[in-house]
């Protein structure tokens, strides 16, 4: 597969591109997130791991306001998102955030009535006002990079699960995001299809894309992540390098979680 082109425009290391401060999320009386903090620097790949129900997907969806936090602040480029939060000064709108922070979902969310090419060009044309010819040229380049240029005229129901997920990644990249959020993107796939999607994500990581990845693929997280965060019952129970968190865990709950994935 051709080496994945990095789409982020600014890759200065050490700069926080997106940040969560004291994030809480409740559904009625059930508190899912209990004051989480996260600073994601440019070029960093953070893997979020933890048992089902620990708050991983809720947390990552809050990062681009697919879920609105109950309390706390999301900042992008040092500016808070939305006027409902307590920060003073200039705020960015949710629409601005989503144009720069892409999201890839577990169940693809492709438009079934549109071709692969139309799925990838929809955002750049409709949201960004990009000329159709220019958007199609970019889409074909991205489809080539995920190994699906020959499927540009196909409809989603003619694709395998792995192909659908690769189209979904190309669609997110077509918006030229600075950050890419991936929520359990391999969990709905048959085991033999997982590798083709992970290869695309690995290429993105190698080329400096800033990413937060919710995953149960421990070997993959250890391979591509610069930092791993273990969530348990709505809090960050442990954080560190892949070597510390996955290969040499100290937290007893984390030890039990990681042991389930070792052969």
C-alpha positions as CSV (number, residue, x, y, z in Angstrom):
1,X,0.0,0.0,0.0
2,X,1.3,3.5,-0.8
3,X,2.6,5.4,2.2
4,X,-0.2,7.4,3.7
5,X,0.0,11.2,3.2
6,X,-0.2,13.2,6.4
7,X,-3.0,15.8,6.1
8,X,-2.3,18.0,9.2
9,X,-1.0,21.4,8.3
10,X,1.0,22.1,11.4
11,X,3.1,19.5,13.1
12,X,5.0,21.6,15.6
13,X,5.8,19.1,18.5
14,X,4.8,20.0,22.0
15,X,1.9,22.1,21.1
16,X,-1.5,21.1,22.6
17,X,-3.9,20.9,19.7
18,X,-6.9,19.7,21.7
19,X,-7.4,19.5,25.5
20,X,-10.1,18.3,27.9
21,X,-10.2,19.8,31.4
22,X,-12.3,18.4,34.2
23,X,-14.6,16.6,31.9
24,X,-17.8,15.2,33.4
25,X,-20.7,13.5,31.6
26,X,-23.9,12.2,33.2
27,X,-27.0,10.5,31.8
28,X,-29.6,11.3,34.4
29,X,-28.3,9.9,37.7
30,X,-25.5,7.9,36.0
31,X,-22.1,9.6,35.9
32,X,-20.1,8.1,33.1
33,X,-17.1,10.5,33.1
34,X,-15.8,11.8,36.4
35,X,-13.5,14.7,35.8
36,X,-11.2,13.6,33.1
37,X,-8.2,15.6,31.8
38,X,-6.4,15.0,28.5
39,X,-3.9,17.1,26.5
40,X,-3.3,15.9,23.0
41,X,-0.1,17.3,21.4
42,X,0.5,17.6,17.7
43,X,1.8,14.4,16.2
44,X,0.9,12.4,19.3
45,X,-1.0,9.1,19.2
46,X,-3.0,8.3,22.3
47,X,-4.7,4.9,22.8
48,X,-7.6,4.8,25.2
49,X,-8.1,1.3,26.6
50,X,-10.4,-0.1,29.3
51,X,-13.3,-2.5,30.0
52,X,-16.7,-2.0,28.4
53,X,-18.6,0.7,30.2
54,X,-15.5,2.5,31.4
55,X,-16.4,5.7,29.4
56,X,-13.9,5.4,26.5
57,X,-16.4,6.0,23.7
58,X,-18.2,8.7,25.6
59,X,-14.9,10.5,26.3
60,X,-13.7,10.5,22.7
61,X,-17.2,11.6,21.4
62,X,-17.0,14.5,23.9
63,X,-13.7,15.6,22.3
64,X,-15.5,16.8,19.2
65,X,-18.8,17.5,20.9
66,X,-20.7,14.6,19.4
67,X,-21.6,14.2,23.1
68,X,-22.0,17.5,25.1
69,X,-20.2,17.3,28.4
70,X,-22.2,17.9,31.6
71,X,-19.3,20.0,33.0
72,X,-15.7,20.8,32.1
73,X,-14.0,22.4,29.1
74,X,-12.8,21.3,25.7
75,X,-10.1,23.5,24.2
76,X,-8.9,23.5,20.6
77,X,-5.8,25.6,19.8
78,X,-6.0,27.0,23.3
79,X,-9.6,28.3,22.8
80,X,-12.6,26.9,24.6
81,X,-15.4,25.4,22.6
82,X,-18.9,26.8,23.0
83,X,-20.2,29.6,25.2
84,X,-21.8,27.4,27.8
85,X,-18.4,26.8,29.5
86,X,-16.9,29.0,32.1
87,X,-13.8,30.2,30.3
88,X,-13.5,33.9,29.6
89,X,-12.5,35.3,26.3
90,X,-12.9,34.1,22.7
91,X,-14.7,30.8,22.1
92,X,-14.8,28.6,19.0
93,X,-18.1,27.1,17.7
94,X,-18.8,23.4,17.6
95,X,-18.9,23.5,13.8
96,X,-15.3,24.9,13.7
97,X,-14.2,22.2,16.1
98,X,-15.7,19.4,13.9
99,X,-14.1,20.8,10.7
100,X,-10.7,20.3,12.3
101,X,-11.2,17.3,14.5
102,X,-12.3,14.3,12.4
103,X,-14.2,11.3,13.7
104,X,-14.3,7.6,12.5
105,X,-17.0,5.5,14.0
106,X,-17.4,1.8,14.9
107,X,-20.2,1.3,12.4
108,X,-18.8,3.3,9.4
109,X,-21.9,5.6,9.1
110,X,-21.5,5.8,5.3
111,X,-24.4,7.1,3.2
112,X,-25.8,3.9,1.6
113,X,-27.4,5.8,-1.4
114,X,-24.1,7.4,-2.4
115,X,-21.1,5.9,-4.1
116,X,-17.7,5.6,-2.4
117,X,-16.5,8.7,-4.2
118,X,-19.6,10.7,-3.3
119,X,-19.3,9.6,0.4
120,X,-15.7,11.0,0.5
121,X,-16.5,14.2,-1.4
122,X,-19.7,15.1,0.5
123,X,-18.0,17.0,3.4
124,X,-15.5,19.0,1.3
125,X,-18.2,20.1,-1.1
126,X,-21.1,20.7,1.2
127,X,-19.4,21.8,4.4
128,X,-16.2,23.5,3.0
129,X,-17.5,24.7,-0.4
130,X,-14.7,23.0,-2.3
131,X,-15.2,22.8,-6.1
132,X,-16.4,19.4,-7.1
133,X,-13.5,18.6,-9.4
134,X,-11.0,19.5,-6.8
135,X,-12.8,17.5,-4.1
136,X,-13.0,14.5,-6.4
137,X,-9.2,14.7,-7.1
138,X,-8.5,14.8,-3.4
139,X,-10.9,11.9,-2.8
140,X,-9.3,9.7,-5.5
141,X,-5.9,10.4,-4.0
142,X,-7.1,9.4,-0.5
143,X,-8.9,6.3,-1.9
144,X,-5.7,5.3,-3.6
145,X,-3.8,5.7,-0.3
146,X,-6.3,3.4,1.5
147,X,-6.2,0.9,-1.4
148,X,-9.7,1.5,-2.7
149,X,-9.4,3.7,-5.8
150,X,-10.9,0.9,-7.9
151,X,-14.0,0.9,-5.7
152,X,-14.8,4.6,-6.2
153,X,-18.0,3.9,-8.2
154,X,-19.3,1.2,-5.8
155,X,-22.0,1.6,-3.2
156,X,-21.3,0.7,0.4
157,X,-23.5,-2.4,0.3
158,X,-21.1,-3.9,-2.2
159,X,-18.1,-3.5,0.1
160,X,-16.7,-5.7,2.9
161,X,-16.6,-4.3,6.4
162,X,-12.9,-3.6,6.2
163,X,-13.4,-1.7,2.9
164,X,-16.3,0.3,4.4
165,X,-14.1,1.3,7.3
166,X,-11.2,2.3,5.0
167,X,-13.7,4.5,3.1
168,X,-14.8,6.0,6.4
169,X,-11.2,6.9,7.2
170,X,-10.7,8.4,3.7
171,X,-13.9,10.4,4.2
172,X,-12.6,11.8,7.5
173,X,-9.2,12.7,6.0
174,X,-10.9,14.5,3.1
175,X,-11.8,17.3,5.6
176,X,-8.0,17.7,6.2
177,X,-8.4,17.4,10.0
178,X,-5.7,18.4,12.5
179,X,-6.8,15.6,14.8
180,X,-8.4,12.2,14.0
181,X,-10.6,10.4,16.6
182,X,-11.2,6.7,16.1
183,X,-13.8,4.9,18.1
184,X,-13.4,1.1,18.2
185,X,-13.0,1.1,14.4
186,X,-12.2,-2.6,14.2
187,X,-14.7,-4.0,16.7
188,X,-17.5,-4.5,14.2
189,X,-15.2,-6.3,11.7
190,X,-14.5,-10.0,11.1
191,X,-11.1,-10.9,12.5
192,X,-9.6,-11.4,9.0
193,X,-10.5,-7.8,8.0
194,X,-9.0,-6.1,11.0
195,X,-5.4,-6.0,9.7
196,X,-6.2,-4.0,6.6
197,X,-7.8,-1.2,8.7
198,X,-5.0,-1.2,11.3
199,X,-2.4,-0.9,8.4
200,X,-4.1,2.3,7.3
201,X,-4.0,3.7,10.8
202,X,-0.4,2.7,11.3
203,X,0.6,4.6,8.2
204,X,-1.2,7.7,9.5
205,X,0.7,7.4,12.8
206,X,4.0,7.0,11.0
207,X,3.3,10.2,9.1
208,X,2.6,12.3,12.1
209,X,-1.2,12.4,12.3
210,X,-2.5,13.5,15.7
211,X,-4.9,10.8,16.9
212,X,-6.8,9.5,19.8
213,X,-7.8,5.8,19.4
214,X,-10.3,3.8,21.4
215,X,-9.3,0.2,20.9
216,X,-9.2,-3.3,22.3
217,X,-6.3,-4.2,20.1
218,X,-3.5,-4.3,22.7
219,X,-0.7,-5.3,20.4
220,X,-1.6,-2.5,18.0
221,X,-1.9,0.1,20.7
222,X,1.5,-1.0,22.1
223,X,2.9,-0.7,18.5
224,X,1.6,2.7,17.4
225,X,0.7,4.7,20.5
226,X,3.0,7.2,22.0
227,X,0.9,7.2,25.2
228,X,-1.8,4.8,26.6
229,X,-4.6,5.8,28.9
230,X,-6.5,3.2,30.9
231,X,-10.0,4.2,31.8
232,X,-11.9,2.4,34.6
233,X,-15.3,3.4,35.9
234,X,-15.2,6.9,34.4
235,X,-11.7,7.9,35.6
236,X,-8.2,7.7,34.3
237,X,-6.8,4.9,36.4
238,X,-3.3,4.8,34.7
239,X,-1.5,6.6,32.0
240,X,2.0,6.3,30.5
241,X,4.0,4.8,27.7
242,X,2.8,1.5,26.0
243,X,5.7,-0.2,27.8
244,X,4.5,1.0,31.2
245,X,0.8,0.6,30.7
246,X,0.4,-2.5,28.5
247,X,3.7,-4.4,29.0
248,X,4.3,-3.6,32.7
249,X,1.0,-2.6,34.3
250,X,1.0,-1.6,38.0
251,X,-2.7,-1.1,38.6
252,X,-4.4,-4.4,39.6
253,X,-7.4,-3.7,37.5
254,X,-5.2,-2.9,34.5
255,X,-3.2,-6.1,35.1
256,X,-6.4,-8.1,34.9
257,X,-7.6,-6.3,31.9
258,X,-4.4,-6.6,29.9
259,X,-4.0,-10.3,30.9
260,X,-7.3,-11.1,29.1
261,X,-5.6,-10.1,25.7
262,X,-2.4,-12.0,26.2
263,X,-2.1,-15.3,24.4
